[in-house]
Amino acid sequence: MSQHFSVTVPKLVEGSAQYRIRYAEPESFLATLCLDPFEFVMVVPVCAEEATFIDGYQTAASIAGRVLVIVVLNARAGSNESTHRLNEECFHELTVRFSLHEFGSGGWFGHDGNISLLVIDRFTTDRYLPLRQGVGLARKIGADIALELIAAGRVRHPFIAMLDADITLPGNYFQRIATLEPECSAALFPLWHEPSGYGDADRATALYEIRLRYYLRGLEWANSPYAFHALGSIMAVNALCYAQVRGVPLRQAGEDFYLLGKLSKLRPVARLQGEPLLIRSRLSTRVPFGTGSESAKLVRGKT
């Protein structure tokens, strides 16, 4: 463990104590059962995805040392049968690939190469997310566990990587996290939506990305302190700052926007350069707004 990180741990423990005691989600207790050391920790909310989403992290993880991926597999009580079926299939395939075993109440843990996987069950009956708390709560559950692990000295680098299940990481992703300075509250990676081969979806997503980039240039021109892409799938969050803003807002969508807005008031948000994170172009109805849902509206001619 680096000297720099060992110096920051006591400050992190003290500065995050109130949040961890009073505001962390109940699942954060699972961190106390995990005694393994890791270099990095990632949080991924997963809903109605194929288990192959994990392949997008494999290349970067293979050269990063040991990486813990916290997957919050989730659905809401009102989700359709297709969502529940896909979640069950995803869990089964991850169980086989990572040799998952039950890990406390609601947790499943296993390994495959450099990746250790902790799956949080919020997809089975009696564990569904509340109707009005979707991806925001899912991210918060995973990030609260990650915070506990960092505070306990189980994760070397004190930034919580937040991703989605449609991401392919560049090979040097974790090396770039390792060089982040504690003076930033969060860091945002460059992004690029990768064509999926479905013409309408690819065109709509490209148009939406142009809109995002045009909007960002306008914020830059106006010298706005919020001149950054507020996407939950491209950020790494300083663990101490995460606790200081009381974690991820419990929202069905836009939780990334509000989290980054609060973080930017504490310390600067770093905009990283270099190879982008590749985001698969696709349409989605998982959340009421966002890239997938807005692209779907473009296809339908509604925006």
N, C-alpha and C positions, 0 to 999 in steps of 0.2 A: 504494500500500500504506500502511495506516495506521501512524502512529508507534508506537501501542501494540503492534501486532503485530510490527513490526520489532524492538522491544526484546525480545520474548519468543523470537524465533527462535534466538539463540545458546544460551539456556538449554534450549530444546527439543532442539537438536542434541546438546548435551552430555549432557543427562539421558536421552536415548533411545538413545545410541550403543551401549551394551552390548546392549540388546535388539535393535536393528537389525542388529548384526553377528552375534550368537550365536543369536538365537531367531526372527528373522523367516523367513517362508516363502520358498522359492526364487523365487517369482513376483515378489517385491518388486523384483527387478532391473529390471522393466519400467518402474518409475518413472524410471529414469535415461534412458530413451528419450523420455520425455514432456517436452518443453521448453515447452509452452504454459502460460500463466498462467490460473488459475481463481480464482473468488471462493469457491466451496464445493465440497466433495467428499462424495459419498454412496456407500455400499456396500450392494449388494442381492444376497443369494443367490437364485438362480433355479433351480427344478427343476420340470419338467413344467408350464410356464406358457405362456400365449399372449403374443405380443410386445406386445400392447396394454397390458400392465402399465405400460409407460413413460408412457402417457397420464395416469396418475394424478399424475405429477410435473410435467406440462407447464405448467399455469397458474402454479404457484409459481416454476418456473424462468424463465418468460418475463419476470419483473420482478426477477430476482435477479442479473443479470449472467451471466457464464459459469459453468456448473455441470458438473462431471465426475461422471458416474455410472459406478461400477465394478460391473459385473455379473459375478458368478461363476456361470456356467452349469454346473450340475453334475448328476452321477448317480453311483450306486455300481454296482459290477460286478453286484450282485444285483438291480438295478432291473429292472422288467418292461418288456416291449417298448413299451407305451404311453408310459412315461416317456421312453425313448430317442427314440421317434418325435416326441413333443411338443417335446423339446429341439432336435431337428434342425429342426423347423418354425419354432420360435422364433428360432433362430440365422439361418435363411434370411431371415425377415421383417425381423429387425434389420439384417442385412447390406444388404438393399435400402434400407431406410428411412434408415440412417445412412451408407451408402456405406462400409461397413467395409473396411479393408484390413489385411493381416497386419502385426502390430506386435511384433516379437521372437518368441521361441518361446512359443507358447501364448496369445498376445494378439492382439486385433483392435480397431482404433481407427477412429472416424469421428465425424461431426457431423450434427446436425439442429437448426438454429436455435440457441438458447442452450445446448442440451444437447450435450456431448461424451460419447461412450460408449466405454468400454474394457471389452470382453468377454474374460473369462478362460476358457479352454477347460479345464474339468474334466468334460466330458460325452462326449468321444469315447474310443474304445478306447485303452488305455495311459495315459489321463489320468483315469480314474475315481477318485473319492474312496475311501479304504479303507472297508471294511465298517463299522467301529466309529467312524468319524469323518465325520459328516455335515455338518449345517448349521454346527456350531461351526468346523470347518476352513474351510468356504466363507467364513464371515464373517471369519475370521482372515486368509485370503489377501487378501481385498479391503481389509481394514483395514490390513494391513501395507504394501500399496502406497500407500494413502492417507497413512499415517504418513511414508513416504519422501518423498512429494511435499510434505507440509507442512514437513518438516525441510529440504527443498531450497528452500523459499521459493516453490514453485509454486502453493500454495493460500493465499489470503489469510487465511481464518478458521481458526484452529487447533483446530477440532472436527470429528470424523469422524461424519457422520450415518449412522445404520444404520437400514435399512428392510427391509420385505418386499415381495413382488410383489403384495400385495392391498391396497395403501394408496393413498388419494387425499389429497394434501397440501392444507392450507389455503393461500390465496394469500400469506399473510405468514409462511410457514414459515421461509424463509431469513433474513428480517429478524429473527426471534426468535433464531435461532442467532447472528446478527451481534452481538446485544446481550449474549450470555452472558459472564459474568465468569470469568477464569482461576482464581478461587478455588474453583470447583465442579469436581468430577471428571467429572460427566456431568449431562445435563439430560434430563428425561422430559416428553414432550408429553402433554396429555390425549388420550384415545381415545374412540371411539364405533364400535360395530359397526353397519354399515349393512346393512339388509335387502337380500337378493339376489333376492327374489321366489320363493324355494323355501321353502314353508311350514315343513316339518319342520326344515330347516337354520336358518332364521331364528329359530324358537322356541327351538331348542336353544342357539343362540349367545347369544340374549338371556338365557336362564337362566344360562348360564355366565358372562356378563358380570356379572350380578347377584351371582353367587358371588364373582367377583373383587373387586367393589366392597365387598361385605359383609366379605370377608376383610381388605381394606385398612382399612376403618373400625375393625375389631378391632385391627389393628396400631397405628392412630392412638390409639385409646383406651388401649392399653397403653404408649404413648410409646415404641414400638419405633423404633430407628434405621433399620429396614428397611421403613418405612411408605411403600412406593411400588410401582407396578405394574412388575414385572420382565419386560417384554416387549421383545424385540430389535427390534421394528419401530417403536418410538416413542422411541428414545434417540439423543442426540448425545453423543459421548464426547470428553473433553479428550485431545488427542493425547499430551501428556506423561504424563498419568496412565495412559493405555492402555499405554504402554511400561513404566511402573513396575510394573504388575501382570502383565506378560508376556503381554499380548494376550488374545484370546478363548480360553476353554478348548475343547479338542478333544473335543466331545461331540456325540452324535446329537441331543440335545435338552437344554434347561435351561441352555445356554451363556450365555444372557442373564442368568439368575438368578445364576449363579456369578460372572460378570463384574461385575455391578452390586454384588454383595456385597463383592467385593474393592475395587472403586472407592470404595464408601462408607466404607471404613476409612481411605482416604487423605484425602479431602476430601468435603464435603457433596455429595449428589446433589440437584440443583435440580428441583423439581416446577413446571413452567410452567403458567400459566393461559391462558385465551383459547380460540380456536376449536380443536376437536379434530382429530386425524388420523382420517379415516374408514377403517375396516377392513372389507372386504367379508366378510359372513357366508358361510361355506362350511364344508363338512366336509372332512377331510383324513386321509390315512394316511401323510403324508410323514415324520412324526416320531412316536416312541412316546407322547409326551404333549405337551400344549399346547392352545390354544384349539380348533383344527380337530379334533384327535383326540378331545379330551374332549367336544366337541359331538357328534361321531359316536357316541360311547358313549351319550350321552343319547338320541339318536334310536333306538339299538338297545335302550334300556332297561336298560343295564348299570351305570348310576351314578345 
